[in-house]
Amino acid sequence: MPDWFVTLHPGGTVPSVSYEGVLFNKSFAILELISELYPDSSIQPKSLLERTRVREFSEHFEKYVSKPWRLVFRRGEPPSVLLDTFVGLQAQLPPIPVGTKQGEPVFVTAEWSMAEMVTGPFLVRAWLFFAHDIGKYEAGAGPAAFKELNEGPKFARLRRYVEDIKAHPVWKATWDEEDQLKVWGSWEGVLRSSH
């Protein structure tokens, strides 16, 4: 992280946006700001009920999943700490309607929204990190967690949600898995100590 950024924002978290002299550093708040500035964007659903649903899901993620995510990948807690929170997050997802075909996305609301923009980077990175054993948890625990996430019915709905996020055109246009592996696979914030 560049020194100038840490000077500007002592917490050093990203994303961060300054608007009219006010610094915002939470994804949901930044996306709400952008959706207000550009009301014709499709960041927020048009329906009040769907906007409320997006907020509820995103707040659940922030309250119950984001800290365990950091504890597992950056502090070395066992993957089960994060997988336990995924059970609750999965329960917040709407069921897949009968007759929905594979490849037909089922997001938090009827369309891609802030919910996917807020949670997608963390969820997709969790799958990526576990698959490649990236994180400060015990070596070898990542692939076991990856296997648990990808086999059997326990995480079937969350797995489908992550697949739907990865298949969305916005995601495909902005995510390069090879680059992500290069960046995260060499970032000391998630690397195990070698002693």
C-alpha positions in Angstrom: 0.0 0.0 0.0 1.5 3.4 -1.0 2.5 5.7 1.9 0.4 8.5 0.5 -2.7 6.4 0.8 -2.1 5.4 4.4 -1.4 9.1 5.2 -4.7 10.0 3.5 -6.6 7.1 5.1 -4.9 5.7 8.3 -7.0 2.6 8.2 -5.5 1.8 4.8 -8.6 -0.1 3.6 -9.8 -0.2 0.1 -11.9 0.8 -1.6 -11.9 4.3 -0.4 -13.5 7.3 -2.1 -13.4 11.0 -1.3 -16.5 13.0 -2.3 -16.8 16.7 -1.4 -14.2 16.3 1.2 -15.8 13.3 2.9 -13.9 10.0 2.9 -16.0 6.8 2.4 -14.3 3.4 3.0 -17.1 0.8 3.0 -18.1 -0.8 -0.3 -21.8 -0.6 0.4 -21.6 3.2 1.3 -19.5 3.9 -1.8 -21.9 2.0 -4.1 -24.9 3.8 -2.5 -23.2 7.2 -3.1 -22.5 6.2 -6.7 -26.1 5.0 -7.2 -27.4 8.4 -5.9 -25.0 10.3 -8.2 -26.0 8.2 -11.2 -29.6 7.2 -10.5 -30.0 5.6 -14.0 -27.3 3.1 -13.2 -28.4 -0.4 -12.4 -26.3 -0.5 -9.1 -29.5 -0.4 -7.0 -32.7 -2.2 -7.8 -35.6 0.2 -8.6 -38.0 -1.5 -6.2 -38.0 -0.4 -2.5 -38.4 -4.1 -1.4 -35.5 -5.2 -3.5 -33.3 -2.3 -2.3 -34.1 -3.3 1.3 -33.3 -6.9 0.5 -29.9 -5.9 -0.9 -29.2 -3.8 2.2 -30.2 -6.7 4.5 -28.0 -9.2 2.7 -25.0 -6.8 2.5 -25.3 -5.9 6.2 -25.5 -9.6 7.1 -22.3 -10.1 5.1 -20.6 -7.2 6.8 -21.7 -8.1 10.3 -21.1 -11.9 10.2 -18.7 -12.8 7.3 -16.2 -10.0 6.7 -14.3 -10.3 10.0 -14.0 -14.1 9.9 -12.8 -13.7 6.3 -9.9 -11.6 7.5 -9.3 -13.8 10.5 -8.9 -16.9 8.3 -6.9 -15.5 5.4 -4.9 -12.8 7.2 -4.6 -14.0 10.8 -4.4 -17.8 10.4 -7.7 -19.0 12.0 -8.8 -22.3 10.6 -11.0 -22.3 7.5 -13.9 -23.7 9.5 -14.3 -20.2 11.1 -15.3 -18.8 7.7 -17.2 -21.8 6.5 -19.4 -21.6 9.6 -20.4 -18.1 8.6 -21.1 -19.2 5.1 -23.9 -21.4 6.4 -25.7 -18.3 7.7 -25.0 -16.3 4.6 -26.3 -19.1 2.4 -29.6 -19.0 4.5 -30.0 -15.4 3.5 -30.0 -16.2 -0.2 -33.3 -16.7 -2.0 -34.1 -20.3 -3.0 -33.5 -21.2 -6.6 -36.9 -21.2 -8.3 -38.2 -24.5 -9.6 -37.4 -24.9 -13.3 -34.4 -22.5 -13.2 -31.7 -23.8 -15.6 -28.0 -24.0 -15.0 -26.5 -20.8 -16.3 -29.7 -18.8 -15.5 -28.5 -16.6 -12.6 -30.3 -16.3 -9.3 -29.0 -13.4 -7.4 -30.1 -11.7 -4.1 -32.8 -9.9 -6.1 -34.1 -10.4 -9.7 -31.0 -8.6 -11.2 -27.3 -8.2 -10.6 -27.0 -5.5 -7.9 -24.9 -4.0 -5.1 -25.3 -7.2 -3.2 -23.1 -9.0 -5.7 -20.8 -6.1 -6.0 -20.2 -6.0 -2.2 -20.0 -9.7 -1.5 -18.6 -11.1 -4.8 -15.0 -10.1 -4.4 -14.8 -11.7 -1.0 -16.7 -14.9 -1.9 -14.8 -15.5 -5.2 -11.5 -14.8 -3.5 -12.4 -17.3 -0.7 -12.9 -20.0 -3.4 -9.7 -19.0 -5.1 -7.6 -18.8 -1.9 -8.9 -22.2 -0.6 -8.3 -23.8 -4.0 -4.7 -22.6 -4.1 -4.1 -22.9 -0.3 -3.5 -19.1 0.0 -3.9 -17.8 3.6 -2.2 -17.8 6.9 -4.2 -20.8 8.1 -2.4 -24.2 8.5 -0.9 -25.4 5.2 -3.1 -27.9 3.4 -6.3 -26.7 5.1 -7.4 -24.6 2.1 -7.9 -27.5 -0.4 -9.9 -29.4 2.3 -12.1 -26.3 2.7 -12.4 -25.9 -1.0 -13.5 -29.6 -1.3 -16.1 -29.0 1.4 -17.5 -25.9 -0.4 -17.7 -27.7 -3.7 -18.9 -31.2 -2.9 -22.3 -32.3 -1.5 -25.4 -30.3 -0.7 -24.2 -28.4 2.4 -23.0 -25.3 0.4 -24.9 -26.0 -2.9 -26.9 -22.7 -2.8 -23.9 -20.6 -2.0 -21.8 -22.4 -4.6 -24.4 -21.6 -7.2 -24.4 -18.0 -6.1 -20.6 -17.7 -6.5 -20.9 -19.4 -10.0 -23.6 -16.9 -11.0 -21.5 -14.0 -9.9 -18.5 -15.3 -11.8 -20.6 -15.8 -15.0 -22.0 -12.3 -15.0 -20.6 -10.0 -17.8 -19.6 -7.3 -15.3 -17.5 -9.8 -13.4 -16.0 -11.4 -16.5 -15.0 -8.0 -17.8 -13.2 -7.0 -14.5 -11.8 -10.2 -13.0 -8.6 -11.9 -14.2 -8.0 -15.0 -12.1 -4.4 -15.4 -13.2 -3.7 -11.8 -12.2 -5.5 -12.4 -8.9 -3.3 -15.4 -8.2 -0.1 -13.4 -8.9 -1.1 -10.5 -6.6 -2.5 -12.5 -3.7 -0.1 -15.4 -4.0 2.7 -13.0 -3.3 1.1 -10.6 -0.9 2.6 -10.9 2.6 -0.7 -10.1 4.2 -1.9 -13.6 3.4 1.3 -15.5 3.2 2.3 -18.0 5.9 5.5 -17.3 7.8 8.2 -19.6 6.6 9.8 -20.3 9.9 
